[in-house]
């Protein structure tokens, strides 16, 4: 089985090399980058299994770098920072980080977190682990910025906590999530989601979108999944 590839973005050379050494001892292939802009190019052009991302970087800070990475990549990202303020943690997690580690930390703890997030990612995506693994059909799931939609089980998890949705709320959320970055009018959603059960008007969609937002978009600092496009309808943002 090939080694898992990790990109470390850290401008403190001593810390970066310590992290690299511990990860390499545990069987990971590691690349180091110290500049935010260079790291963005590396992250977008190369394939990595996980990224360890410092907040304070030259060229582009970790938050902007994370935002750009999340536009196209959904691999695990661990943010590392000496800043202990809760608002930084909330911001990082809200932008799509999978974890936020505060310096100083034990290198062995970092290795444990890397392993745990890779195992979790493998479970969620159904990635095969181990050479010669038999193909097993995994339950279909969508995972967007910490929002996990378990299609077959009709369950929704947000950052590890289950969200209770009604049947139609789930259907509406799933339809939008499976068709991201497309604007649907209220009438179109009424037809697509309610179909022959459609006995109402477009206000039904407005009410259901409002209820979904109340459940998955409580914190304005976190990712806002369903956007209103004024005069046109709604769009699911990835």
Secondary structure, 3 states (H helix, E strand, C coil): CCCCEEEEECCCHHHHHHHHHHHHHCCCEEEEECEHHHHHHHHHHCCCCEEEEECCCECCCHHHHHHHHCCCCCCEEEEEECCCCHHHHHHHHHCCCCEEEECCCCHHHHHHHHHHHHHHHHHHHCCCCCCCCCCCCCCCEEEECCEEEECCCCEEEECCEEECCCHHHHHHHHHHHHCCCCEECHHHHHHHHHHHHCCCCCHHHHHHHHHHHHHHCCCCCCCCCEEEECCCEEEECC
